[in-house]
């Protein structure tokens, strides 16, 4: 592995690579995995990377794990808009990164591959015979970690808020995880998961530094697939996806594979948008309460919120919030005009792009992340009706 250390984003204190805790002992801020990029430049070339199969594992030197736990995640298609680009009069190339094609239906599988691998390394080094992991999730992460835990032979406990989607809970249960419903929101579920970790010795999973390292492969793939991309639109909940994607582009440049960097656009739902509010006000993030139909990004106190702000500010990007009605409209457009069926959170990036399209310069290359499959949200509103046939005579009324 090519890890140098784990560095505190706030005070700069450094820790050895083998550390498990994701927060700084001195100030409590989140840690970042640092790699030896000069050394990597000597051993890793673009030609060497592209000689490998196109998947999450292609970029294995950039993960803090010896052996990935894999279900074939990553390698998702980047598809250029066939219809919306022209119909919306965008004046720039519009591409969709289709993360719904990951094994459990969302981008979360990228982070799970690395996180579960690290948990196995921890259990082995500490000679743990009872291997239990715990995570707080609104659904997608819980489903993903349940699947990867099943593959790795781990006992997985998932804490979900009371408004989590039933279909996602069924997916979690299908993988054999133990599901615990929390009376409250995601923040409350995360608090109880951390408590279980500290008091009962479970290994804590979630939007922490190792998941961020796995999640960044979505950015590595975009940089690999579409050199010179100008903007990347990301949905923002906990802030892990956009901050990981931004780190990926910076690493791609540090390795000498590109000269420039894209601008990052972070999109939230208006009903609960602490990051967007902070970005526009030029202040730190303040926790908020709220609701959105895009429950996968319903997070009022985002763990990686400061990193999300940094990604947008450092890249020269921006943040925007969109109401639920715009999210559902974008979801409908994705399905009916591009053939991409997304859950509401998966359509948030497009909703934000539509709102901000006039401030996005013409002639650019723009990517929207479609983060989760529509089958994960079967009870959200979809327009249309079912016509009941009463035999062959009904055909004339339809087609005649």
C-alpha positions as CSV (number, residue, x, y, z in Angstrom):
1,X,0.0,0.0,0.0
2,X,1.1,3.6,-0.5
3,X,-0.4,5.4,2.5
4,X,1.8,8.0,4.2
5,X,-0.4,8.8,7.1
6,X,-3.8,10.0,8.3
7,X,-3.9,13.8,8.7
8,X,-6.4,15.9,10.6
9,X,-8.2,18.3,8.3
10,X,-8.3,21.0,11.0
11,X,-5.2,21.0,13.2
12,X,-2.9,19.0,10.8
13,X,-1.9,16.3,13.4
14,X,-0.7,13.1,11.7
15,X,-1.3,9.5,12.6
16,X,0.1,6.2,11.3
17,X,-1.8,4.4,8.5
18,X,-2.9,1.5,10.7
19,X,-5.2,3.7,12.8
20,X,-8.9,2.7,13.1
21,X,-10.5,5.9,14.6
22,X,-11.6,8.4,12.0
23,X,-11.4,11.5,14.2
24,X,-8.5,13.5,15.6
25,X,-7.6,12.9,19.3
26,X,-6.6,16.5,19.6
27,X,-9.5,18.5,18.1
28,X,-12.1,15.9,17.1
29,X,-12.1,16.8,13.4
30,X,-12.3,14.3,10.6
31,X,-9.1,12.6,9.3
32,X,-7.9,12.3,5.7
33,X,-5.8,9.4,4.3
34,X,-2.7,10.8,2.6
35,X,-0.8,8.9,-0.1
36,X,2.8,9.0,-1.4
37,X,2.0,10.6,-4.7
38,X,5.6,11.0,-5.9
39,X,6.2,7.3,-5.3
40,X,3.0,6.4,-7.0
41,X,3.9,8.4,-10.1
42,X,7.0,6.2,-10.5
43,X,5.1,2.9,-10.3
44,X,1.7,3.8,-11.8
45,X,1.1,5.1,-15.3
46,X,-2.1,5.8,-17.2
47,X,-1.2,3.0,-19.7
48,X,-0.8,0.5,-16.8
49,X,-4.2,1.5,-15.4
50,X,-6.0,1.2,-18.7
51,X,-4.5,-2.2,-19.3
52,X,-6.7,-3.4,-16.4
53,X,-10.4,-4.1,-16.6
54,X,-12.6,-1.1,-16.1
55,X,-13.9,-1.4,-12.6
56,X,-13.5,-0.1,-9.1
57,X,-10.4,-2.3,-8.6
58,X,-8.6,-0.7,-11.5
59,X,-7.4,2.0,-9.0
60,X,-6.4,-0.3,-6.2
61,X,-3.2,1.5,-5.4
62,X,-5.2,4.5,-4.3
63,X,-7.2,2.6,-1.6
64,X,-6.1,2.1,2.0
65,X,-6.6,-1.7,1.9
66,X,-4.6,-4.7,0.9
67,X,-7.4,-6.7,-0.5
68,X,-10.8,-5.4,-1.6
69,X,-14.0,-7.2,-0.8
70,X,-15.7,-7.1,-4.2
71,X,-19.1,-7.9,-5.8
72,X,-18.0,-6.4,-9.1
73,X,-18.7,-2.8,-8.2
74,X,-17.7,0.2,-10.3
75,X,-17.1,0.4,-14.0
76,X,-20.4,2.1,-14.4
77,X,-21.3,3.7,-17.8
78,X,-21.0,7.4,-18.6
79,X,-23.8,8.1,-21.0
80,X,-24.2,11.3,-23.1
81,X,-27.7,12.8,-23.1
82,X,-29.5,11.9,-26.3
83,X,-32.5,14.2,-25.8
84,X,-32.4,16.5,-22.8
85,X,-29.2,18.3,-23.9
86,X,-31.0,19.7,-26.9
87,X,-34.5,20.0,-25.5
88,X,-33.3,22.1,-22.6
89,X,-31.2,24.2,-24.8
90,X,-28.2,23.7,-22.6
91,X,-25.4,24.6,-25.0
92,X,-23.0,22.2,-23.4
93,X,-22.4,18.4,-23.4
94,X,-24.5,16.7,-20.7
95,X,-23.3,13.3,-19.5
96,X,-24.9,10.9,-16.9
97,X,-22.8,8.7,-14.6
98,X,-25.1,5.8,-14.0
99,X,-24.3,4.6,-10.4
100,X,-27.5,2.6,-10.2
101,X,-25.7,-0.2,-12.0
102,X,-23.6,-1.1,-9.0
103,X,-24.4,-4.5,-7.4
104,X,-26.9,-3.2,-4.8
105,X,-28.3,-0.4,-6.9
106,X,-26.3,2.6,-5.7
107,X,-22.9,4.2,-5.5
108,X,-22.6,3.1,-1.9
109,X,-21.0,-0.2,-3.0
110,X,-17.7,1.6,-3.9
111,X,-17.2,2.7,-0.3
112,X,-18.4,-0.6,1.1
113,X,-15.8,-2.6,-0.8
114,X,-13.0,-0.7,1.0
115,X,-14.7,-0.3,4.4
116,X,-15.5,-4.0,4.8
117,X,-11.9,-4.9,3.7
118,X,-10.6,-2.6,6.4
119,X,-12.9,-4.1,9.0
120,X,-11.6,-7.5,8.2
121,X,-8.0,-6.3,8.6
122,X,-9.0,-4.8,12.0
123,X,-10.6,-8.1,13.2
124,X,-7.6,-10.1,12.1
125,X,-5.0,-7.8,13.7
126,X,-7.0,-7.7,17.0
127,X,-7.8,-11.5,16.8
128,X,-11.5,-10.9,17.2
129,X,-13.6,-14.0,17.0
130,X,-16.9,-12.3,17.1
131,X,-16.9,-10.0,14.1
132,X,-19.7,-7.5,14.4
133,X,-20.2,-4.3,12.5
134,X,-22.7,-1.5,12.9
135,X,-23.9,1.4,10.6
136,X,-26.5,4.1,10.6
137,X,-28.3,4.5,7.3
138,X,-31.4,5.8,5.6
139,X,-31.4,2.7,3.4
140,X,-28.8,2.6,0.6
141,X,-25.7,2.4,2.7
142,X,-27.3,-0.2,5.0
143,X,-28.3,-2.3,2.0
144,X,-24.8,-2.1,0.6
145,X,-23.0,-2.9,3.8
146,X,-25.4,-5.7,4.5
147,X,-24.5,-7.3,1.2
148,X,-20.8,-6.9,1.6
149,X,-20.9,-8.1,5.2
150,X,-22.7,-11.2,4.0
151,X,-20.0,-11.8,1.5
152,X,-17.3,-11.3,4.2
153,X,-19.1,-13.4,6.9
154,X,-19.7,-10.5,9.3
155,X,-22.6,-9.9,11.6
156,X,-24.1,-6.6,10.4
157,X,-26.3,-4.3,12.5
158,X,-28.1,-1.5,10.7
159,X,-29.7,1.5,12.6
160,X,-32.3,3.2,10.5
161,X,-34.5,6.3,11.1
162,X,-38.2,5.7,11.5
163,X,-39.0,7.1,8.0
164,X,-36.7,4.8,6.0
165,X,-38.3,3.4,2.9
166,X,-39.8,-0.1,3.4
167,X,-38.3,-1.4,0.1
168,X,-34.8,-0.5,1.3
169,X,-35.4,-2.2,4.7
170,X,-36.5,-5.4,2.8
171,X,-33.3,-5.3,0.9
172,X,-31.3,-5.0,4.1
173,X,-33.1,-7.9,5.6
174,X,-32.7,-10.0,2.5
175,X,-28.9,-10.0,3.1
176,X,-29.4,-11.3,6.6
177,X,-28.5,-8.1,8.5
178,X,-30.1,-7.2,11.8
179,X,-32.2,-4.2,11.5
180,X,-32.9,-1.7,14.3
181,X,-35.5,1.1,13.8
182,X,-34.6,4.3,15.7
183,X,-37.3,6.7,16.9
184,X,-36.0,9.8,15.2
185,X,-33.9,11.0,12.2
186,X,-30.6,9.9,10.7
187,X,-28.6,12.0,13.2
188,X,-30.2,10.1,16.1
189,X,-29.5,6.8,14.4
190,X,-25.8,7.7,13.8
191,X,-25.5,8.7,17.5
192,X,-26.8,5.3,18.6
193,X,-24.5,3.5,16.2
194,X,-21.5,5.3,17.6
195,X,-22.7,4.4,21.1
196,X,-22.9,0.7,20.2
197,X,-19.3,0.9,18.8
198,X,-17.9,2.5,21.9
199,X,-19.7,0.5,24.6
200,X,-20.1,-2.9,23.0
201,X,-17.0,-3.2,20.7
202,X,-18.7,-3.3,17.3
203,X,-16.8,-2.0,14.3
204,X,-18.3,1.3,13.2
205,X,-19.1,1.7,9.5
206,X,-20.5,4.7,7.6
207,X,-19.5,8.0,6.1
208,X,-16.0,8.0,7.6
209,X,-12.5,8.2,6.1
210,X,-12.3,4.7,4.7
211,X,-15.7,4.9,3.0
212,X,-14.6,8.2,1.4
213,X,-11.5,6.5,0.0
214,X,-13.6,3.8,-1.7
215,X,-16.3,6.3,-2.9
216,X,-13.7,8.4,-4.7
217,X,-13.5,5.8,-7.5
218,X,-16.6,7.4,-9.0
219,X,-14.4,10.5,-9.6
220,X,-11.4,8.5,-10.8
221,X,-13.7,6.8,-13.3
222,X,-15.1,10.1,-14.6
223,X,-11.6,11.5,-15.0
224,X,-10.6,8.3,-16.8
225,X,-13.7,8.2,-19.1
226,X,-14.1,11.9,-19.9
227,X,-10.7,13.8,-19.8
228,X,-11.3,17.5,-19.5
229,X,-14.6,17.4,-17.8
230,X,-15.6,20.9,-16.7
231,X,-18.4,20.5,-14.1
232,X,-19.6,17.6,-11.9
233,X,-23.1,17.9,-10.4
234,X,-23.4,15.8,-7.2
235,X,-26.4,15.3,-4.8
236,X,-25.3,16.2,-1.2
237,X,-26.5,14.6,2.0
238,X,-23.7,13.8,4.4
239,X,-21.2,15.4,1.9
240,X,-19.1,12.3,1.5
241,X,-19.8,11.7,-2.2
242,X,-18.9,15.2,-3.4
243,X,-15.8,15.5,-1.2
244,X,-14.6,12.0,-2.2
245,X,-15.2,12.9,-5.9
246,X,-13.2,16.1,-5.5
247,X,-10.3,14.3,-3.9
248,X,-10.3,11.8,-6.8
249,X,-9.8,14.6,-9.3
250,X,-7.0,16.1,-7.2
251,X,-5.3,12.8,-7.0
252,X,-5.7,12.2,-10.7
253,X,-3.9,15.5,-11.3
254,X,-1.2,14.7,-8.6
255,X,-0.4,11.6,-10.5
256,X,0.2,13.6,-13.7
257,X,-2.8,12.2,-15.5
258,X,-4.5,15.6,-16.1
259,X,-3.7,19.3,-16.0
260,X,-6.9,20.9,-14.9
261,X,-9.7,20.2,-12.4
262,X,-13.5,20.4,-12.8
263,X,-15.8,22.6,-10.8
264,X,-18.0,20.8,-8.2
265,X,-21.7,21.7,-7.9
266,X,-23.3,20.4,-4.8
267,X,-27.1,20.0,-4.9
268,X,-29.4,19.6,-1.9
269,X,-33.2,19.3,-1.4
270,X,-34.7,22.6,-0.3
271,X,-36.5,20.8,2.6
272,X,-33.2,20.1,4.3
273,X,-30.2,22.0,2.9
274,X,-27.6,22.9,5.6
275,X,-24.7,22.8,3.2
276,X,-26.3,25.0,0.6
277,X,-27.3,27.5,3.2
278,X,-23.8,27.6,4.6
279,X,-22.2,27.9,1.2
280,X,-24.4,30.8,0.2
281,X,-24.1,32.6,3.5
282,X,-20.3,32.1,3.6
283,X,-20.4,30.6,7.1
284,X,-19.9,27.2,8.8
285,X,-22.7,24.6,8.6
286,X,-25.4,24.8,11.2
287,X,-27.5,21.7,11.9
288,X,-31.1,21.9,10.7
289,X,-34.2,19.7,10.7
290,X,-36.4,19.0,7.8
291,X,-37.8,16.5,5.3
292,X,-37.5,15.7,1.6
293,X,-38.8,13.1,-0.7
294,X,-35.2,12.4,-1.5
295,X,-34.7,10.5,1.8
296,X,-31.3,9.2,0.7
297,X,-29.9,12.7,1.2
298,X,-32.0,13.7,4.2
299,X,-29.3,14.7,6.6
300,X,-29.6,17.8,8.8
301,X,-26.1,17.5,10.4
302,X,-23.8,16.2,7.7
303,X,-20.6,14.6,8.9
304,X,-18.6,15.5,5.8
305,X,-20.4,18.8,5.4
306,X,-17.2,20.9,5.9
307,X,-15.5,18.8,3.3
308,X,-18.3,19.3,0.9
309,X,-18.0,23.1,1.4
310,X,-14.3,22.9,0.8
311,X,-14.8,20.9,-2.4
312,X,-17.1,23.5,-3.9
313,X,-15.1,26.5,-2.7
314,X,-11.7,25.1,-3.7
315,X,-12.9,24.0,-7.2
316,X,-14.7,27.3,-7.9
317,X,-18.0,25.6,-7.9
318,X,-21.3,26.4,-6.3
319,X,-24.2,24.9,-4.3
320,X,-27.9,25.0,-5.0
321,X,-31.1,23.7,-3.4
322,X,-34.1,22.4,-5.3
323,X,-37.7,21.7,-4.1
324,X,-39.2,18.2,-4.1
325,X,-41.4,19.0,-7.1
326,X,-38.4,19.8,-9.2
327,X,-36.7,16.6,-8.0
328,X,-39.7,14.5,-9.1
329,X,-39.8,16.4,-12.5
330,X,-36.1,15.7,-13.1
331,X,-36.7,12.0,-12.2
332,X,-39.5,11.9,-14.8
333,X,-37.3,13.5,-17.4
334,X,-34.5,11.1,-16.8
335,X,-36.8,8.1,-17.2
336,X,-38.9,9.4,-20.1
337,X,-36.3,11.2,-22.1
338,X,-33.1,9.3,-21.3
339,X,-34.3,5.9,-20.3
340,X,-32.7,6.2,-16.8
341,X,-34.9,5.2,-13.9
342,X,-33.6,6.9,-10.7
343,X,-34.8,7.2,-7.1
344,X,-35.5,10.8,-6.1
345,X,-32.0,11.4,-4.7
346,X,-30.6,10.0,-7.9
347,X,-32.3,12.8,-9.9
348,X,-31.3,15.7,-7.5
349,X,-28.1,16.5,-9.6
350,X,-30.2,16.9,-12.8
351,X,-32.7,19.0,-10.9
352,X,-29.9,21.3,-9.8
353,X,-28.4,21.5,-13.2
354,X,-31.8,22.5,-14.7
355,X,-32.1,25.3,-12.1
356,X,-28.6,26.5,-12.6
357,X,-28.3,25.9,-16.4
358,X,-28.2,29.6,-17.2
359,X,-25.2,30.2,-15.0
360,X,-23.3,27.2,-16.5
361,X,-21.1,28.4,-19.4
362,X,-21.8,27.1,-22.9
363,X,-19.4,24.7,-24.7
364,X,-18.4,22.7,-21.6
365,X,-18.5,19.1,-20.6
366,X,-20.9,18.5,-17.6
367,X,-21.5,15.3,-15.7
368,X,-24.6,14.6,-13.5
369,X,-24.3,11.7,-11.0
370,X,-27.3,9.4,-11.0
371,X,-26.7,7.8,-7.7
372,X,-29.4,5.2,-7.1
373,X,-32.0,3.0,-8.9
374,X,-35.6,4.0,-9.1
375,X,-36.7,0.6,-7.8
376,X,-35.4,1.7,-4.4
377,X,-38.3,4.1,-4.1
378,X,-41.4,2.4,-5.5
379,X,-43.9,4.5,-3.5
380,X,-42.8,7.9,-4.6
381,X,-45.2,9.6,-7.1
382,X,-45.0,8.6,-10.8
383,X,-47.4,10.0,-13.3
384,X,-49.2,7.7,-15.8
385,X,-52.0,5.2,-15.7
386,X,-52.7,1.5,-16.4
387,X,-55.2,0.6,-19.1
388,X,-57.0,-2.7,-18.5
389,X,-57.7,-4.8,-21.6
390,X,-60.9,-6.8,-21.9
391,X,-59.8,-9.0,-24.8
392,X,-59.0,-8.5,-28.4
393,X,-61.8,-6.1,-29.0
394,X,-60.0,-3.6,-26.7
395,X,-57.1,-3.3,-29.2
396,X,-59.2,-1.4,-31.7
397,X,-59.9,1.3,-29.1
398,X,-56.2,1.7,-28.4
399,X,-54.6,1.4,-31.8
400,X,-57.4,1.7,-34.3
